[in-house]
Amino acid sequence: MDRRERRVDAVMPVSVLIIGFAIFAQGTSELMLAGLLPELATDLGVTIPQAGLLISGFALGMLVGAPASAILTLRWPRKRAMIAFLAIFVLAHVVGALTSSYAVLFAARFAGAFVYAGFWAVGGSTAMALVPPDRRGRAMSMVAGGLTVATVIGLPAGTWIGQNLGWRGAFWGVAVLAAVAMLAVLAKVPDLRHATTPRVRDELRGLAVPRLWLSYAMTAVSTAALLGTFSYLGAMLVDTTGLDADWVPAVLLTYGIGALLGIAVGGRAADRRPLGILAAGFTGLLITSIALALTAAHPIPVVILVVLLGLAGFGTNPALNSRVFRIAPAAPTLAVAGNTSAFNVGISVGPWLGGVALTAGLGYPAVAWIGGCLAVVTLALLAIETRLARAHRFTVPHGDRQYCAAL
């Protein structure tokens, strides 16, 4: 290995961390409204469920934006695409910070999410290209770890800023973070180019793998189970649990700590035992959701369960993200884009179902019950996936079975 190759090897982990930091900056915007719904609803003159739709609107932008932006920029150099996405994201948050219109804010959230989804697709595939195949799970845990750090630091910090400086201050903070991330990508991420000119037709053909769509279904349903509960967590802590609003950022911080632990453990296991980590995470999500519904009025068990909710919910993320490369290797960009869309189907559906329950007057514990029901569906999908994976291992040559075991 010559000096230039050693230098490239040395910069790759830094590049992956920078991509993770950019996800942190953008992910903070995705999550921070969960702690700002009461203040935002009052300022804009809307109900809390309507304010909650700003979370769903962001998810809808990502749902549409992941495949659309990935296709539009498929032939671009990856670095150029990431910088363009971040620049538009900054602009969307400046507009959001300045507006007093709910409709304009919704549109700004949608636009920011659209390009955030594109960054996820291109950034994720770039991170995977920077590491060998047997380390993709860990690399993806570093990238997705940006979202976890957004949960640990960005979410409570955004909530604190919103409560003390107004929700607009939180939007300005996100714009500054995203601008810093854009400069870091420009300075340090290698300008990777495709070995061959990618064609949309070839990548679309690479998506025609039934197990890939089953994996997408697990991603969507498990995310709906988690995010339905999480989106209204701040409001539940005040309304049902009876905590003072000043304690909400601290409790959300414990959720983030659990998420950080979950993604660290999940990242290490994702390359070796993806189905095992999925089974453990989905089961934990089921148990935690039911327990949260039963104890929602009691502060001590709720705080403990919030930690476990983050642990179970985020522990599956590295496996759900990295395994799509093995299942659909012929579509490295669109496979990630599809998984990003699947995550955001869940992020859209979860808060919407929770809002339906709250509008019907069922109360915040009903939201956790919905999460438990969705977790049961996820476990059923995993059982089907496990059976298909076992059948697949027995239909390939013996020498390839170790590779297929990680599918």
C-alpha positions as CSV (number, residue, x, y, z in Angstrom):
1,M,0.0,0.0,0.0
2,D,1.6,3.3,-1.0
3,R,1.5,6.6,0.9
4,R,-1.6,7.9,-1.0
5,E,-3.6,4.8,-0.3
6,R,-2.6,5.0,3.4
7,R,-3.7,8.6,3.5
8,V,-7.1,7.7,2.0
9,D,-7.6,4.8,4.5
10,A,-6.8,7.2,7.3
11,V,-9.4,9.8,6.2
12,M,-12.2,7.3,5.6
13,P,-13.3,7.1,9.3
14,V,-13.3,10.9,9.5
15,S,-15.4,11.0,6.4
16,V,-17.9,8.6,7.8
17,L,-18.0,10.6,11.1
18,I,-18.7,13.8,9.1
19,I,-21.6,12.2,7.3
20,G,-22.9,11.1,10.7
21,F,-22.5,14.7,11.9
22,A,-24.5,15.9,9.0
23,I,-27.2,13.4,9.8
24,F,-27.1,14.7,13.4
25,A,-27.6,18.3,12.2
26,Q,-30.6,17.4,10.1
27,G,-31.9,14.7,12.4
28,T,-32.2,17.3,15.2
29,S,-34.8,19.1,13.1
30,E,-36.7,15.9,12.5
31,L,-36.9,15.1,16.3
32,M,-37.0,18.5,18.1
33,L,-40.6,19.2,17.5
34,A,-41.6,16.4,19.8
35,G,-40.6,18.6,22.8
36,L,-41.9,21.8,21.3
37,L,-45.5,20.9,20.4
38,P,-47.3,22.9,23.1
39,E,-45.3,26.1,22.6
40,L,-45.5,25.8,18.8
41,A,-49.3,25.1,18.8
42,T,-49.9,28.2,21.0
43,D,-47.8,30.5,18.9
44,L,-49.3,29.4,15.6
45,G,-52.9,29.1,16.9
46,V,-53.3,25.4,16.1
47,T,-54.1,22.3,18.2
48,I,-51.4,20.0,19.5
49,P,-52.5,17.2,17.1
50,Q,-52.2,19.7,14.2
51,A,-48.8,20.7,15.4
52,G,-47.9,17.0,15.5
53,L,-48.7,16.9,11.8
54,L,-45.5,19.0,11.3
55,I,-43.6,15.8,12.3
56,S,-45.7,13.7,9.9
57,G,-45.1,16.4,7.2
58,F,-41.4,16.1,7.7
59,A,-41.7,12.3,7.3
60,L,-43.8,12.7,4.2
61,G,-41.1,14.9,2.7
62,M,-38.5,12.2,3.4
63,L,-40.8,9.5,2.0
64,V,-41.1,11.3,-1.3
65,G,-37.7,12.8,-1.3
66,A,-35.6,9.6,-0.8
67,P,-36.3,7.9,-4.1
68,A,-36.9,11.2,-6.1
69,S,-33.7,12.9,-5.0
70,A,-31.7,9.7,-5.3
71,I,-32.9,9.3,-8.9
72,L,-32.4,13.0,-9.8
73,T,-28.8,13.0,-8.5
74,L,-27.9,9.4,-9.4
75,R,-25.2,10.4,-12.0
76,W,-23.9,13.3,-9.9
77,P,-20.6,13.0,-8.0
78,R,-21.7,12.1,-4.5
79,K,-20.0,15.0,-2.8
80,R,-21.7,17.5,-5.0
81,A,-25.1,16.0,-4.3
82,M,-24.5,16.0,-0.5
83,I,-23.4,19.7,-0.5
84,A,-26.5,20.7,-2.6
85,F,-28.8,18.8,-0.3
86,L,-27.3,20.5,2.8
87,A,-27.5,24.0,1.2
88,I,-31.2,23.6,0.5
89,F,-31.8,22.2,4.0
90,V,-30.2,25.4,5.5
91,L,-32.4,27.6,3.4
92,A,-35.6,25.7,4.3
93,H,-34.8,26.2,8.0
94,V,-34.1,29.9,7.6
95,V,-37.6,30.3,6.0
96,G,-39.1,28.2,8.8
97,A,-37.5,30.4,11.5
98,L,-38.8,33.6,9.8
99,T,-42.4,32.6,9.0
100,S,-45.5,33.1,11.1
101,S,-47.7,30.9,8.8
102,Y,-48.5,27.3,9.7
103,A,-48.8,26.5,6.0
104,V,-45.4,28.0,5.1
105,L,-43.8,26.2,8.0
106,F,-45.3,23.0,6.9
107,A,-44.0,23.6,3.3
108,A,-40.5,24.5,4.7
109,R,-40.5,21.3,6.8
110,F,-41.5,19.3,3.7
111,A,-38.7,20.8,1.6
112,G,-36.1,20.3,4.2
113,A,-37.1,16.7,4.7
114,F,-37.0,16.1,0.9
115,V,-33.3,17.0,0.7
116,Y,-32.5,15.4,4.0
117,A,-33.8,12.1,2.6
118,G,-31.6,12.6,-0.4
119,F,-28.6,13.1,1.9
120,W,-29.5,9.9,3.7
121,A,-29.5,7.9,0.5
122,V,-26.3,9.4,-1.0
123,G,-24.5,9.7,2.3
124,G,-25.4,6.2,3.4
125,S,-24.2,4.7,0.1
126,T,-21.0,6.8,0.3
127,A,-20.3,5.6,3.8
128,M,-20.7,2.0,2.6
129,A,-18.3,2.6,-0.2
130,L,-15.7,3.8,2.2
131,V,-15.5,0.6,4.2
132,P,-15.0,-3.1,3.5
133,P,-18.2,-5.3,3.3
134,D,-17.6,-6.9,6.7
135,R,-17.7,-3.5,8.5
136,R,-20.8,-2.0,6.9
137,G,-22.9,-2.6,9.9
138,R,-20.5,-0.6,12.1
139,A,-20.1,2.1,9.5
140,M,-23.9,2.4,9.2
141,S,-24.2,2.6,13.0
142,M,-21.8,5.6,12.9
143,V,-23.9,7.3,10.3
144,A,-27.2,6.4,12.0
145,G,-25.5,7.3,15.2
146,G,-25.8,10.9,14.1
147,L,-29.5,10.6,14.5
148,T,-29.0,9.0,17.9
149,V,-26.8,11.8,19.0
150,A,-29.5,14.1,17.7
151,T,-31.8,12.3,20.1
152,V,-29.4,12.4,23.0
153,I,-28.2,16.0,22.6
154,G,-30.1,17.7,19.8
155,L,-33.6,16.9,21.0
156,P,-33.3,18.0,24.6
157,A,-31.1,21.0,23.5
158,G,-33.7,22.0,20.9
159,T,-36.4,21.6,23.5
160,W,-34.5,23.8,26.0
161,I,-33.8,26.4,23.3
162,G,-37.4,26.4,22.3
163,Q,-38.7,26.8,25.8
164,N,-36.3,29.6,26.6
165,L,-35.7,31.4,23.3
166,G,-38.8,30.4,21.4
167,W,-39.2,27.6,18.9
168,R,-37.7,29.8,16.2
169,G,-34.4,29.8,18.0
170,A,-34.4,26.0,17.6
171,F,-34.8,26.4,13.9
172,W,-31.9,28.9,13.7
173,G,-29.7,26.5,15.7
174,V,-30.4,23.7,13.2
175,A,-29.6,26.0,10.3
176,V,-26.2,26.8,11.8
177,L,-25.4,23.2,12.5
178,A,-26.3,22.2,8.9
179,A,-24.2,25.0,7.5
180,V,-21.2,23.7,9.6
181,A,-21.9,20.2,8.3
182,M,-21.9,21.4,4.7
183,L,-18.5,23.0,5.2
184,A,-17.1,19.8,6.7
185,V,-18.4,17.7,3.8
186,L,-16.8,20.2,1.4
187,A,-13.4,20.0,3.2
188,K,-13.0,16.4,4.3
189,V,-15.3,13.9,2.4
190,P,-13.6,12.3,-0.6
191,D,-15.0,13.2,-4.0
192,L,-16.1,9.7,-4.8
193,R,-17.3,9.0,-8.3
194,H,-19.1,6.0,-9.6
195,A,-16.9,3.3,-11.2
196,T,-19.3,3.1,-14.0
197,T,-22.1,5.5,-15.0
198,P,-25.1,4.3,-13.0
199,R,-28.4,3.8,-14.8
200,V,-31.8,4.2,-13.2
201,R,-33.1,1.2,-15.1
202,D,-30.3,-1.1,-13.6
203,E,-30.9,0.1,-10.1
204,L,-34.6,-0.3,-10.4
205,R,-34.1,-3.8,-11.6
206,G,-31.9,-4.4,-8.6
207,L,-34.8,-3.6,-6.3
208,A,-36.8,-6.6,-7.6
209,V,-35.9,-8.8,-4.6
210,P,-38.9,-10.0,-2.5
211,R,-36.9,-10.2,0.7
212,L,-35.9,-6.5,0.3
213,W,-39.5,-5.4,0.4
214,L,-40.2,-7.6,3.4
215,S,-37.3,-5.8,5.1
216,Y,-38.8,-2.5,4.1
217,A,-42.1,-3.6,5.7
218,M,-40.3,-4.4,9.0
219,T,-38.6,-1.0,8.9
220,A,-41.8,0.8,8.4
221,V,-43.9,-1.0,11.0
222,S,-41.3,-1.0,13.7
223,T,-40.6,2.7,13.1
224,A,-44.4,3.5,13.4
225,A,-44.5,1.5,16.6
226,L,-41.6,3.6,18.1
227,L,-42.4,7.0,16.7
228,G,-46.1,6.9,17.4
229,T,-45.3,6.8,21.1
230,F,-42.2,9.1,20.9
231,S,-43.9,11.9,19.0
232,Y,-46.4,12.6,21.8
233,L,-44.0,11.7,24.7
234,G,-43.4,15.3,25.8
235,A,-47.1,16.0,25.9
236,M,-47.8,12.7,27.7
237,L,-45.2,13.5,30.4
238,V,-47.0,16.7,31.3
239,D,-50.7,15.7,30.7
240,T,-50.8,12.1,32.0
241,T,-47.6,11.5,34.0
242,G,-48.0,14.9,35.7
243,L,-44.4,16.1,35.4
244,D,-43.6,19.8,35.3
245,A,-42.7,21.0,31.7
246,D,-39.2,21.9,32.9
247,W,-38.5,18.2,33.4
248,V,-39.4,17.2,29.9
249,P,-35.9,17.8,28.3
250,A,-34.3,15.7,31.1
251,V,-36.6,12.8,30.5
252,L,-36.1,13.0,26.7
253,L,-32.4,13.0,27.4
254,T,-32.8,9.6,29.1
255,Y,-34.6,8.3,26.0
256,G,-31.6,9.5,23.9
257,I,-29.2,7.7,26.3
258,G,-31.1,4.5,25.8
259,A,-31.1,5.1,22.0
260,L,-27.3,5.7,22.0
261,L,-26.7,2.4,23.9
262,G,-29.1,0.6,21.6
263,I,-27.4,1.7,18.4
264,A,-23.9,0.9,19.9
265,V,-24.9,-2.6,20.7
266,G,-26.9,-3.0,17.5
267,G,-24.1,-1.8,15.4
268,R,-21.7,-4.4,16.7
269,A,-24.2,-7.2,16.2
270,A,-25.6,-6.1,12.8
271,D,-22.8,-7.7,10.7
272,R,-22.9,-11.0,12.5
273,R,-26.5,-11.7,13.8
274,P,-28.9,-9.2,12.1
275,L,-32.0,-11.4,12.6
276,G,-31.1,-12.0,16.3
277,I,-30.8,-8.3,17.0
278,L,-34.0,-7.6,15.2
279,A,-35.8,-10.2,17.3
280,A,-34.5,-8.8,20.5
281,G,-35.3,-5.2,19.5
282,F,-38.8,-5.9,18.3
283,T,-39.6,-7.9,21.4
284,G,-38.3,-5.2,23.6
285,L,-40.4,-2.6,21.8
286,L,-43.5,-4.7,22.4
287,I,-42.9,-5.2,26.1
288,T,-41.9,-1.6,26.7
289,S,-44.9,-0.2,24.8
290,I,-47.4,-2.3,26.8
291,A,-45.7,-1.4,30.1
292,L,-45.7,2.3,29.2
293,A,-49.4,2.2,28.5
294,L,-50.1,0.5,31.8
295,T,-47.9,2.8,33.9
296,A,-48.3,6.2,32.1
297,A,-49.6,8.0,35.2
298,H,-46.6,7.0,37.4
299,P,-43.4,9.0,36.9
300,I,-40.7,6.6,38.1
301,P,-41.7,3.6,35.9
302,V,-42.3,5.9,33.0
303,V,-38.8,7.4,33.2
304,I,-37.3,3.9,33.3
305,L,-39.4,2.8,30.4
306,V,-38.5,5.8,28.3
307,V,-34.8,4.7,28.5
308,L,-35.8,1.1,27.5
309,L,-38.0,2.5,24.6
310,G,-34.9,4.3,23.1
311,L,-32.8,1.2,23.7
312,A,-35.2,-1.2,21.9
313,G,-36.2,1.2,19.2
314,F,-32.8,2.2,18.0
315,G,-31.0,-1.1,18.6
316,T,-32.5,-2.5,15.4
317,N,-31.5,0.5,13.2
318,P,-28.0,-0.6,12.1
319,A,-29.3,-4.0,11.0
320,L,-32.3,-2.6,9.2
321,N,-30.0,-0.1,7.4
322,S,-27.0,-2.2,6.5
323,R,-28.6,-5.5,5.4
324,V,-30.3,-3.9,2.4
325,F,-26.8,-3.8,0.7
326,R,-26.5,-7.5,1.0
327,I,-30.1,-8.2,-0.1
328,A,-29.9,-5.8,-3.1
329,P,-26.2,-5.3,-4.0
330,A,-27.2,-4.3,-7.6
331,A,-29.0,-1.2,-6.3
332,P,-26.6,0.4,-3.7
333,T,-28.2,3.9,-3.9
334,L,-31.9,3.2,-4.5
335,A,-31.9,0.4,-1.9
336,V,-30.8,2.9,0.8
337,A,-33.4,5.4,-0.6
338,G,-36.1,2.8,-0.3
339,N,-35.2,2.0,3.3
340,T,-35.2,5.7,4.1
341,S,-38.7,5.9,2.6
342,A,-39.7,2.9,4.7
343,F,-38.5,4.6,7.8
344,N,-40.5,7.6,7.0
345,V,-43.7,5.7,6.2
346,G,-43.4,4.6,9.8
347,I,-42.6,8.1,11.0
348,S,-45.7,9.4,9.1
349,V,-48.1,6.6,10.1
350,G,-47.1,6.5,13.8
351,P,-47.9,10.1,14.8
352,W,-51.0,10.0,12.5
353,L,-52.4,7.0,14.3
354,G,-51.5,8.6,17.7
355,G,-53.3,11.8,16.6
356,V,-56.4,9.8,15.6
357,A,-56.5,8.2,19.1
358,L,-56.0,11.5,20.8
359,T,-58.6,13.3,18.7
360,A,-61.0,10.5,19.6
361,G,-60.4,11.3,23.2
362,L,-58.7,8.0,24.1
363,G,-55.8,9.6,25.9
364,Y,-52.0,9.3,25.7
365,P,-51.8,5.7,27.0
366,A,-53.8,4.6,23.9
367,V,-50.8,5.8,21.8
368,A,-48.5,3.4,23.5
369,W,-51.1,0.6,23.1
370,I,-51.0,1.3,19.3
371,G,-47.3,0.9,19.5
372,G,-47.6,-2.4,21.1
373,C,-50.0,-3.7,18.5
374,L,-47.6,-2.6,15.7
375,A,-44.8,-4.3,17.4
376,V,-46.8,-7.6,17.2
377,V,-47.1,-7.1,13.5
378,T,-43.3,-6.5,13.2
379,L,-42.6,-9.7,15.0
380,A,-44.9,-11.6,12.6
381,L,-43.0,-10.1,9.6
382,L,-39.7,-11.1,11.2
383,A,-41.0,-14.7,11.6
384,I,-41.7,-14.8,7.9
385,E,-38.2,-13.3,7.1
386,T,-36.5,-15.8,9.4
387,R,-38.2,-18.7,7.5
388,L,-37.2,-17.3,4.1
389,A,-33.6,-16.7,5.3
390,R,-33.3,-20.3,6.4
391,A,-34.7,-21.6,3.1
392,H,-32.3,-19.3,1.2
393,R,-29.3,-20.7,3.1
394,F,-30.2,-24.2,2.2
395,T,-30.5,-23.4,-1.5
396,V,-27.0,-22.0,-2.0
397,P,-23.6,-23.7,-2.1
398,H,-22.1,-24.6,1.3
399,G,-19.3,-22.2,0.9
400,D,-21.7,-19.3,0.6
401,R,-23.8,-20.1,3.6
402,Q,-21.8,-18.0,6.0
403,Y,-22.4,-15.0,3.8
404,C,-26.1,-15.7,3.5
405,A,-26.4,-16.1,7.2
406,A,-25.9,-12.4,7.5
407,L,-28.7,-11.6,5.2
